Amino acid sequence: MLEKINYLTAGESHGRGLLGIIEGIPSNLEIDENFIKEQLARRQKGYGRGSRMKIESDFAQIYCGVRLGITLGAPIGLIIENKDSQNWEEAMSVNKNNYSRKITLPRPGHADLAGVLKYGFDDIRNVIERSSARETAMRVAIGAICRKLLNELNIHICSRVVQIFNVIDKSEIDSDLSYEKINELADQSGVRCLDKDKEKKMIDAISIAKKNGDSVGGVFEIYCKGLPYGLGGYSQWYQKLQSKISETMLSINAFKGIEFGAGFIASEKYGSQIHDEITFENNLFHRTSNNAGGIEGGMSNAQPIHVKVSMKPISTLIKPLRSIDLNTMEPKLAHKERTDSCAVPAASIIGESMLAIVLADALLEKFGGDSIKQLKKHIESSGKY
C-alpha cells in the first residue's frame, strides 16, 4: 500500500496507446522525455523477444505536470503511442462496427478463462488486450520518474538475470563496481547475465524453446543502495517495506515468487549462521553480511536492498496447449497470439521500475517535502544513523 505516490495506467495492447498518471512527485525535480526513453529502450531489449519489439519504438510523451524540464508538484500525465494500432483499427475501434471475429479458445496460464467468466464476455479479445504485459511499458515510464528522484538523492538501483530455465548464474557481483556500471554490463548481454559462459547457455535454452514453439522463464535479482534507516515500519502490516515491495512486484504479469536477501536458503540454516552481525566503525553502524536483504522488522536497515523475483514461462505458446472452445465446449488447442519465447531480461527492467516506485514512496512518507529541495533538507537533517 503506497502512502504518498499514486499511479494509474490505462490502455490496451493493440489500442491507440497507453496512458499513465502519477501524483505525489515533489516539485522542481529535473526530468525529461529522454531519461524516460532510456529506460523504455532497456525494457525492449533481450534475446527471446517477439516481433512486436520490431514494430514499437516506445516513447513516453510527458503530457502535463512538467514545465521547462522540472516537475510542478502536480500530477504528471504520460502517453505512449502504440504504433502497431494502425494494423488493428477495425478490431480495436472504440466505435461499433462490423468486426465479428471472436476468440473463444482460452490459453492455459493466462487471464483468458477467468477474465471472460468474471466479466461476462463472449470474446477473449476483451481480456487479452488489458491483461497483456504491454501495460508494463507505462509502468517503466512511471518508474523512470521515481528513479530520477532516487538518483537525485544518491540512491541507485541495478539488476541482473541469474537464471533462465535451468541455467543458473551463481557468480557474485563485483563489490567494486558502481550500480550504474553493473547495469551497463548487464545491458550489454542479450539476457542481462554477467557470466559470459552462463549467458551462452541461457541463450541456447531460449533458442531450443523457441524452436520447439515453447517458452521459458527465469529469475532476476535487484539491488538498491543508498537508503537510510527506517523506511517502512513495524507497527502495522501495511507499513512493512517488504510487504509493499512484494505487493508491487507480484502485480506484474508472470511474476510468481519473491525473496529478500538469503530468502528460502535461510530456512535450512541456524539463526547464528543467517543473522547479520552488527559492528560500529567510523561513527557508523555496519553489518558483516546482508542476509536480511536490507530489511529487518519491516524497515530498511541502511544495507543494500536485495530482491530476487521468479518469472514463469510466458503463457502464449507457438505450439498451444489443450483448451476448450467456449462456444461449443469441444476440446481444441488454445488460441495463438504473437508472443515472446522469453522475457526475463525485460522483466528485470520492469522490476527495477517497480522497486523505484515503492522506495520513492517510502522516502516521501518518512521525510516529506513539497519540493525536491525540501526533501533533501529533511533527509540531511535526520541524522547520520
C-alpha positions in Angstrom: 0.0 0.0 0.0 1.6 3.2 -1.2 1.2 6.3 1.0 2.4 9.3 -0.9 2.6 8.3 -4.5 -0.3 7.1 -6.5 -0.3 6.0 -10.1 -2.7 4.6 -12.7 -2.3 3.2 -16.2 -4.8 2.7 -18.9 -4.8 1.4 -22.4 -5.0 -1.9 -24.4 -2.2 -3.8 -26.1 -3.3 -3.0 -29.6 -5.3 0.1 -28.9 -4.3 3.6 -29.7 -1.8 3.7 -26.8 -1.1 3.6 -23.1 -1.9 6.4 -20.7 -0.3 6.9 -17.3 -0.6 9.3 -14.4 1.5 9.7 -11.3 0.9 12.0 -8.5 2.9 12.8 -5.4 6.2 13.7 -7.0 7.7 16.8 -5.4 8.2 20.0 -7.4 11.5 21.1 -9.1 12.7 17.6 -9.9 14.5 17.7 -13.2 13.1 15.2 -15.7 12.9 15.0 -19.4 11.5 12.6 -22.0 15.0 11.3 -23.0 15.6 9.9 -19.5 12.3 8.0 -19.6 13.1 6.9 -23.2 16.4 5.3 -22.0 14.5 3.1 -19.5 11.9 2.2 -22.1 14.6 1.1 -24.5 16.1 -1.1 -21.9 12.8 -2.9 -21.5 12.6 -3.6 -25.2 15.9 -5.5 -25.3 16.7 -9.1 -24.6 17.1 -12.3 -26.6 13.8 -14.1 -27.0 11.6 -11.1 -27.5 9.0 -11.4 -30.2 8.3 -9.4 -33.4 6.3 -6.7 -31.5 9.5 -5.1 -30.3 10.5 -4.6 -34.0 7.3 -2.5 -34.5 7.3 -0.4 -31.4 9.9 2.2 -30.5 8.5 3.2 -27.2 8.5 6.9 -26.4 6.6 8.4 -23.4 5.4 11.9 -24.1 5.1 14.0 -21.0 1.6 15.4 -21.5 1.3 17.5 -18.3 2.8 18.1 -14.8 6.2 19.2 -16.1 7.3 22.7 -17.3 10.6 23.7 -18.6 12.2 20.5 -17.6 11.0 20.5 -13.9 8.1 18.9 -12.1 5.4 21.2 -10.9 4.3 19.1 -7.8 1.1 18.4 -9.8 0.0 15.0 -11.3 2.2 14.0 -14.2 0.5 12.6 -17.3 2.2 10.4 -19.9 1.2 9.0 -23.2 2.9 6.1 -25.1 1.6 5.6 -28.7 1.1 2.0 -29.9 2.4 2.1 -33.4 1.0 -1.4 -34.1 -2.5 0.0 -33.5 -2.7 1.0 -37.2 -2.9 -2.7 -38.0 -5.8 -3.2 -35.5 -8.0 -0.2 -36.3 -11.1 -2.3 -37.1 -10.6 -4.9 -34.3 -9.9 -2.3 -31.6 -12.2 0.6 -32.7 -13.9 2.4 -29.8 -17.0 2.7 -32.1 -19.3 -0.1 -33.1 -18.6 -1.6 -36.5 -19.0 -4.9 -38.4 -15.9 -6.6 -36.9 -17.1 -10.1 -35.9 -14.1 -12.3 -35.3 -14.2 -13.6 -31.7 -11.6 -15.5 -29.7 -13.1 -18.4 -27.8 -10.1 -20.7 -27.0 -8.6 -19.6 -23.6 -4.9 -20.0 -23.1 -3.8 -22.0 -20.1 -1.8 -19.8 -17.7 -3.3 -16.6 -19.0 -6.1 -14.4 -17.7 -8.4 -15.5 -20.6 -10.8 -18.0 -18.9 -11.1 -16.3 -15.5 -11.5 -12.9 -17.3 -14.4 -13.9 -19.6 -16.2 -15.6 -16.8 -15.7 -12.7 -14.4 -16.9 -10.0 -16.8 -19.4 -12.0 -18.9 -17.6 -11.6 -22.2 -18.1 -13.8 -25.2 -14.8 -12.7 -26.8 -11.5 -13.3 -25.1 -10.0 -10.3 -27.0 -11.7 -8.1 -24.4 -9.5 -9.8 -21.7 -6.3 -10.2 -23.8 -5.9 -6.5 -24.5 -5.8 -5.2 -21.0 -4.2 -8.2 -19.3 -1.3 -8.1 -21.8 2.2 -7.3 -20.4 2.2 -4.4 -22.9 0.9 -2.4 -20.0 4.3 -2.6 -18.3 5.8 -0.2 -20.8 3.8 2.6 -19.0 4.9 1.3 -15.6 8.5 1.6 -16.7 7.9 5.2 -17.8 6.3 6.0 -14.4 9.1 4.2 -12.6 11.6 6.2 -14.5 10.3 9.4 -12.9 10.7 7.8 -9.4 14.2 6.5 -10.4 15.2 10.1 -11.3 14.0 11.2 -7.8 16.1 8.4 -6.2 19.2 9.3 -8.3 18.9 12.9 -7.1 19.2 11.5 -3.5 22.3 9.4 -4.5 20.2 6.2 -4.3 20.8 3.8 -7.2 19.2 0.6 -8.5 20.7 -2.2 -10.6 19.6 -5.7 -11.7 20.8 -8.8 -13.5 19.3 -12.1 -14.6 20.6 -15.0 -12.6 18.5 -17.9 -14.1 16.8 -18.8 -17.3 15.2 -22.2 -17.5 17.6 -24.5 -15.7 20.7 -22.4 -16.3 21.8 -20.6 -13.1 24.5 -17.9 -12.7 25.8 -18.3 -9.2 28.6 -15.7 -9.6 28.9 -12.8 -7.1 28.6 -9.2 -8.2 31.9 -7.3 -8.0 31.5 -5.0 -5.0 33.9 -2.5 -6.5 31.6 -1.8 -9.4 29.1 1.0 -9.2 25.4 0.1 -9.8 25.5 2.2 -12.9 28.3 0.1 -14.3 26.6 -3.2 -13.3 23.6 -2.1 -15.3 25.8 -1.1 -18.2 27.4 -4.5 -18.2 24.1 -6.4 -17.9 22.5 -4.3 -20.6 25.3 -5.4 -23.0 24.3 -9.0 -22.6 21.4 -10.4 -24.6 20.0 -12.0 -21.5 21.4 -9.4 -18.9 23.6 -12.1 -17.4 27.1 -11.1 -16.2 28.6 -14.5 -16.5 29.6 -15.0 -20.2 29.6 -18.8 -20.0 26.1 -18.8 -18.4 24.9 -16.2 -20.9 25.6 -18.5 -23.8 23.9 -21.4 -22.1 20.9 -19.2 -21.4 20.6 -18.1 -25.0 20.8 -21.8 -26.1 18.0 -22.6 -23.7 15.8 -19.9 -25.2 16.7 -21.0 -28.7 15.6 -24.5 -28.0 12.3 -23.4 -26.5 11.7 -21.1 -29.5 12.5 -23.9 -31.9 10.0 -26.1 -30.1 7.3 -23.5 -30.0 7.7 -23.2 -26.3 8.7 -20.6 -23.7 11.0 -20.4 -20.7 11.0 -18.3 -17.5 13.7 -17.5 -15.0 14.9 -15.4 -12.1 16.3 -11.9 -11.8 17.7 -10.0 -8.8 17.6 -6.3 -8.0 19.8 -4.3 -5.7 19.3 -0.8 -4.3 21.9 1.1 -2.2 22.0 4.5 -0.5 18.8 4.1 1.6 18.7 5.4 5.1 17.4 3.5 8.2 13.7 3.3 8.9 11.9 3.2 5.6 8.7 1.3 6.2 7.6 0.4 9.7 6.8 -2.4 12.2 3.6 -1.2 13.8 1.1 -2.4 11.2 1.1 -5.0 8.4 0.7 -2.3 5.7 3.7 -0.4 6.9 6.2 -3.2 6.3 8.6 -2.4 3.5 8.9 -6.0 2.3 5.1 -6.1 2.1 4.9 -3.0 -0.1 7.7 -4.3 -2.4 6.1 -7.8 -2.7 2.7 -6.4 -3.4 4.0 -4.2 -6.2 6.4 -6.8 -7.7 3.8 -9.5 -7.8 1.3 -7.2 -9.5 3.3 -7.7 -12.7 2.2 -10.4 -15.2 4.0 -13.7 -14.8 6.0 -12.8 -11.6 5.3 -15.7 -9.3 7.8 -15.6 -6.4 9.9 -13.2 -4.4 12.6 -13.5 -1.8 14.7 -11.0 0.1 18.4 -11.5 0.9 19.1 -15.1 1.6 15.4 -15.9 1.1 14.5 -19.6 1.1 18.0 -20.6 1.8 17.6 -19.2 5.3 15.1 -21.9 6.1 17.9 -24.5 6.2 20.3 -22.5 8.3 20.8 -21.9 12.0 20.0 -18.4 13.3 23.6 -17.9 14.2 24.5 -18.5 10.5 22.0 -16.3 8.9 21.5 -13.1 11.0 23.7 -10.1 10.1 26.0 -9.2 13.0 26.4 -5.6 13.9 29.6 -3.6 14.2 30.3 0.1 14.8 33.2 1.8 12.9 33.9 5.3 11.9 30.9 6.5 13.9 28.5 4.4 11.8 26.8 1.0 12.2 27.9 -1.7 9.8 27.0 -5.3 9.1 29.2 -8.3 8.5 26.8 -9.7 5.9 23.5 -8.8 4.3 21.4 -12.0 4.5 18.4 -9.9 5.5 18.5 -8.2 2.1 18.5 -4.7 3.6 15.2 -5.1 5.5 14.7 -6.0 9.2 11.4 -5.8 11.1 9.7 -4.3 8.1 12.2 -1.5 7.8 15.2 -0.6 5.8 18.5 -1.1 7.8 20.8 1.0 5.5 22.2 -2.1 3.8 21.5 -2.6 0.1 18.0 -3.8 -0.6 18.4 -7.2 -2.3 15.3 -8.7 -4.0 15.1 -11.8 -6.1 12.0 -12.5 -8.3 10.9 -15.5 -10.3 9.1 -15.3 -13.6 7.1 -18.2 -15.0 7.3 -19.1 -18.7 5.1 -16.9 -20.9 1.6 -18.4 -21.3 1.1 -17.8 -25.1 2.8 -20.7 -27.0 3.5 -21.1 -30.7 2.6 -24.7 -30.2 -0.5 -24.2 -28.0 -1.7 -26.4 -25.2 -5.1 -28.1 -24.9 -8.1 -26.0 -24.2 -11.9 -25.9 -24.5 -13.9 -23.8 -27.1 -16.2 -21.6 -25.1 -18.8 -21.7 -27.8 -19.1 -25.4 -28.3 -17.3 -26.8 -25.2 -15.3 -29.0 -27.5 -11.7 -29.8 -26.8 -9.3 -27.8 -29.1 -5.9 -26.2 -29.0 -5.6 -22.8 -27.3 -5.6 -19.5 -29.1 -2.2 -18.4 -30.6 -1.2 -14.8 -30.2 2.1 -13.1 -31.2 4.5 -13.8 -28.3 8.0 -13.9 -26.8 9.9 -17.1 -26.1 11.5 -15.4 -23.1 11.0 -12.0 -21.5 13.1 -12.4 -18.3 15.7 -9.8 -19.3 12.9 -7.2 -19.9 11.2 -8.3 -16.7 14.3 -7.3 -14.7 13.9 -3.7 -16.0 10.3 -3.7 -15.1 11.3 -5.0 -11.6 13.8 -2.1 -11.2 11.0 0.3 -12.1 8.6 -1.2 -9.6 11.2 -1.0 -6.8 11.9 2.6 -7.7 8.2 3.5 -7.2 8.0 1.8 -3.8 11.2 3.3 -2.5 10.4 6.8 -3.7 7.0 6.5 -1.9 8.7 5.2 1.3 11.2 8.1 1.3 8.4 10.7 0.8 6.3 9.0 3.6 9.2 9.2 6.1 10.7 12.5 5.2 8.1 14.5 3.4 8.7 17.7 1.3 6.7 19.5 -1.3 9.8 20.2 -3.3 12.9 18.2 -4.1 14.9 20.8 -2.1 12.8 20.3 1.0 13.0 16.5 0.7 16.8 16.7 0.5 16.9 19.0 3.5 14.7 16.8 5.6 16.9 13.7 4.8 20.1 15.6 5.6 18.8 16.8 8.9 17.6 13.4 10.0 21.0 12.3 11.3 23.8 10.0 10.3 22.4 6.7 11.6 
